């Protein structure tokens, strides 16, 4: 039976591996703040509050892995190998996740989070490049969308289950006639290590490097991705433009993350509502990334990116003005719809533009930009909300509007659409 999304078996295996790894890694988003607030972690805070330390620990993953991604992406191009980078990254992720159970000071957590950031830099650009290498022009959107869907399923499931695992502890386990007690925190860290191990097994058993020629040199005019368009047709390079748009999108999405207490007070709601609103974006992505990605294989990529970026403007701004929990949920869900129309199509379009021997360095521009946006968004909103609740969301909407102009003027369609969008003709 033919796969309706045109998804390659190895891409599906890679997507399952990333889903498994994402479950454990996203566990830490919920578990680490609880762990820092517990009596298990002590030590010198260097004058910082516990909240500040929590923010630093959580943000380190993005700030470490994002600037390293172009280097690992380019190195995978130079060597013509992707799998070894993914394997090394998963080993580091699993080791760090287990080592949290041995941590007792704030500096331990900082060091382990840096290690996980390095692991992310090894995994993220090389897995996206693998998807690009394994796909072709006719099914790249469907493969990118499916890969992102599975990854987001893992990211969405982890935080939901994490709190329950911690609260249900301690656990008593019988080993060789001896009863061993495991705290809820240790159980969560062991679980995260197990999901990374499962991902490692899947990659080792089911993934092989595609037949790509190692890049001889990345020096000169052809090395890396330029800021300005080398052809002279536009001002900015299209891949750079897609990276900027990905950064703008991620900032607009992430400003919501740090405003939980303020949102709950403003909307007169409990933390459960905030969790549902936060998850609404991920839910929309899970439902729509694969079909939208596949649709771009037929209708072209640019139109979806333009419509999605345009939709980001009102859906981001709405979050700063609504006073009803259901309306906030709807705004977040529709923002997820917009995000689904931007990220997977943008990755597919960048893949169309990437030279065969430089997909790692090319696609890392987008993954790096998105990672930076996710890291910067919460920090910006923490400062800007002091000027007014609506201000962070106004910033997100303005950035989205700039993104619309950039895509419309600086990015051209690469593939020949096999069909026309009904609304366009």
N, C-alpha and C positions, 0 to 999 in steps of 0.2 A: 504494500500500500504506500502510495507516494505521500511524503510529508507535506501537508498544505503550506507550511511556513518555509519549506526548503531548508530545514535545519540539518546541518551535517552531524553525523553521530558523534564525532570527536568534539564538536562544539557543545553538544548536549552533555557529554561526559565532563567537559571543562566547566560548564554551567553548574552541574551538580556538585562538583568539587568546590567551586566558589560559594555556592549556597551553604554547604556544610561549614566551610571556614568562616563565612559571614555570620552564621548563627552564633558561633563561639565568640567571635570578635565583638559582635554587637552586644553580647552578654555584658561585656565590661562597661558599656555606657551606663548601665544601671547599677552594676555591682560595685564598681570602683568608688563612686561617691558614697555609697553605704559603707564600704570598707574603710575609706578615709575617715568617716565620721565615727567609726567604731573604736573600741579600746585596743584593737589588734595592731593599730599603727600609731607610733609615737615618734618623738624626735624633735629636732630644732626646726621651727617653721620660718626662721630668718625674718621675723616680723610680719609675715603674711598671715592673713586669716585662713581658716579652713576652707572657706568658700573659694578664695583666690587660688589656693593650692589645688583644689578640685578642678577649677577651670583650666589651670596650667596643665595638669596631668591629662585631662581629656583632650585639650587642644594640641598637645605635643605630637600626637599621631599624625594629624594633618600637616602640621608645620615641618615635621621631619621628612615625611614621605613625599610631599608635593615637590619640593625643589630637587629631590634626588631622582624623580621619575624620568626626566629627559636623559640623564646619564645612563640609567639602567636600560631604558628603551634603546638608546643609541648603541650601547655595548652589545645588546642582543642582536642588533643589526650587523655590527662589526663581526660578530662571531657566527652569525647565521643560526644561532640556537636560542630557543625560548624556554624549553622545558626545564633546563637546569636552574634557571633563575626562579621559576615558580617553585621548584622543589626546595631550593635553599630558603626561599621566603616562608614556605609552609613549615619547615623545620624550625626557623626562628620564631614564628608565630606560636607554634606549639610549645616550644621551650619557654618562651616568655610567659605564656598563659599559665603553665604549670608552676613557674617560679614565683608567681604572685602569692602562692600558698606559703612560700618561705619568707616573704617580705615582711618587715616589721618597722621600717622607717619611711619617711616621705621620700628620701633620696632613692631608696630601693624602687619605689613606684615610678619616679622620674626616669631612672635608668632603664627599667623594663619597658616603659612606654616609648622611649627613644628606640630601643631594640625592635619593638613592634612597628615603629614608623619606618625603620630601615627595611623590615620585612615587607611592609606594604609597598615600598618603592620597588622591591624586587618582583612582587606579584602583579600589581595593578597594570602597569603598561605592557608587560609581557603577555598577560592573559588576553588583553584586548587586541594586541598585535597578533596573537595566535588565532583568535576568532577571525580577524581580517585576512590572515594568510590562508585559513582553511575555507573561507567563503570566496565567492566571486561576485562580479558586478550584478548578476541577476538575482542573487539571494543574500547579499550582504546586509541589507536592512533587516530581513527576517532573522538572520543569525545574530546580529547585534541586539535586536530587541529581545530575543529569547534568552540570550546570555544575561542581559541586564535584569530581565524578569526574575530568573532564578536567584541571582545575586540579591535582589531586593526582597525576595521571599525570606531568605536567610536573615537579612538585616531587620526585617519586620518581626519575625518570629522570636529572635533572640531576646530583645528587651521585654516582650510580653511574658516570657517564661522565667527570666532571670530573677525577678523579685520573689517569685514563688519558691524557687530553689533555695534562696538565701533564708527566707522566713521559715521554711519547713525544717531547717536544720536545728540541732545537730542530728546526724544520721549514725545509726549503729550497724556495723557490718561485721559478720563473723568470718574470720580468716584463720584457717587451720586450728580451729577450736578456740581462738582468741577473739574477743569482741573489741573492735576498733571503733572509736567515736570520731566522726568527721564533721567539722563545723559546716554551716551553710555556705560560708564564704569559700572554704576549701573545696566543697563539692562543686560550686560554680566554676572555680578555676580549673578543677580536674575535667569538668565537662567541656570547657572551652579548649583545653588541650586535646581532648578526645576528638572533637569535631575537626580540629586542624590535622590530626593524625588520619582521620578518615579521608579528608581531602587529599592528603599526601598519598595515601594508598590508591585512590582513584586516578590521580595524575600519573603515578608510576606505572599503573597497570594499563591504563586506557589511552594515554596521550603520547603521541610521538611528534617529533619536530617535523614540520613540513619541509619540502625540498625547496629551500631558498639559498641563493648564493650569498656567502659572506660578503659584506661591504668592504671593498678594498681600502677606501679612504673616505673620511668625512670632512676633509679640508677643502678650503676654497669656496667657490660660489655655490656648490651643490651640497655643502655640509649643513645639516640642521634645517631649521625652518626660519625663514626670514620674517621680519616685521613688515617690511614693505614689499609690494608685489614686484617680482623680478621681471614680469612681462611688460610692465608699464601700462597695462589696461586699467588697473585700479590703483588706489593709493596703498591699501594694505593687502598683505598676503592672505588668501582665503582661509588657510588653516589657522593662521594667527587670529583672524577675525572670529572664526568659530570658537577658538579658545577663549577669547575675550567675552563672547556671548555666553559661553558655558560658565565662566566666572561670575558674570552678572546674574545669571539664573541661580547659581548656587548661593550667592549672597542673599538674594531675595527669598529663597526658600529657608535659609538657616537663621534669619533674624528672629524667627518665631521661637527657636529652641530654648533660649535662655530666659524667656519671659513668663514662665509657668505661673509663678505666684501672682504676678501682676495681671495676667490674663484671667486667672481664676477669680481674683477679687473684682475685676472689671465686669466680668460676665456672671458673677455670683454663682459660680459652679465649683465642683469638687475636682480633685486631681484626676479622677477617672475620666472626666470629660476632656481634660487637657490631653491625656494619653490617647483618647480616641481621635481628637483633632490632629494631634501630631501624626498619628498613624494613617489618617485619611489621605495624606499626600502619597505615602508609600502604597496604600491600597490601590489608588488610581494608577500608579506606575505599574504595579503588578498586573492589573487587568488589561492595560492598554499598550505597554511597550512592544510586545511581540506583534500584535496585529498592526499597529502603526508602523513598526519597522518593516514588516512585510509589504504594507501598502506603499511605502516609499520605493520599493523595488519596481512597482508598476507605474506610479504617478510622479516619481521624482522626489528628491529630498528637500529642495529649497522651499517649496510651497508650505510644507509641514512646519519647517523651522520658522518661517515668517509668521504663520498663523499661531503657532505655539508661543512664540516670543510676544506677539501682540496680546494674546490671552493672559500672559503673565502680568500685564499692567493692571487690569481691573481686579484680578484675583488676589494679587499681592496687596493692593491698596485697600481692598475690602476688609482685610484682616485688621486694619487700623481703625475702622469706623463701626464695625458691627458690635452689637451688645447682646446678641442671642447666641447661646451655645450651638444650636443647630445651624445657624447662619455661618458661624465660624467653621464648623465642620464642613459645610458646603463649600465655603471659600477655599479651605485647604484641599478639599477633594478636587475642585476645579483647577487649583494651582498644580495639583498632581497631573491632571489631564494635560495642562499646558507643558509641564516638564517632560511628559512622555512624548510630546510632539517635537521637542527640541533635542534632547540628549542623544537618543538612539539614532535619529536621522542625521544629527551632526557628526556622530562617530562614523556612520556609514559614508557620509559625504567626504569626510577627511580620509577615510579608507580608499574611496574612489580616487582621491587626489594624490595619495601617497605612492611614491615610487616603490616597486616591488621589494627592493632591498633596504627600504627605510621606513617601513610601516611602524616599527617600534618607536623611533624618535618622532615620527609625525603624529601618531595617535597620542603619545605621551603629552603633547601640548594640551590636548583637551582634558585628559585625566588629571594632569597637574593643575590646570586652571580650575577645574571643578573642586579638587581637593582644597586648594587655597580658598575658594569661595566658601566652602563648608566650614573652614577654620576661621575665616575673617568675619563671617556673618554674625555669629553669636557675640564676638568681641565688640563689633560695631554697635549692635543693638543694645548691649549693656551700657554703653556710653550715651548713645543717641536717645534712649528712652527717657533720660533725665530731662530732655528738652520737650517732651510730650510723647504720649503713647503712640501717636500716629507717625512720628518722625521716621523710625526705622523702616516702616512699610512704605512711606513716601519715597525714601531712598531706593528701596527695592523696585518700586514702580518706575522711577525715573531711569534707573539702570536698564530695566527691561525696554523702555522706550528707545533708549540709545541703541540697545541691541537690535531692535527692529530696523532702525535706519542703517546700521552696519551690515546686517544680512542682506537687505534689499539692494544696497549700493556696492558692496564689496565682495559678494559671493555669487558665483554663477553655477547654474546646474551643470553637472558633468555627464550623467547618464542621459540617454534619450528615453523619455517617458513612454512606456508602452500604451498607456491610456491617459486620458485627460480627466482632471478632477471635475466633477459635475458643477461645482460652484465657480470654476475658472473657465471651463469651456474646452 
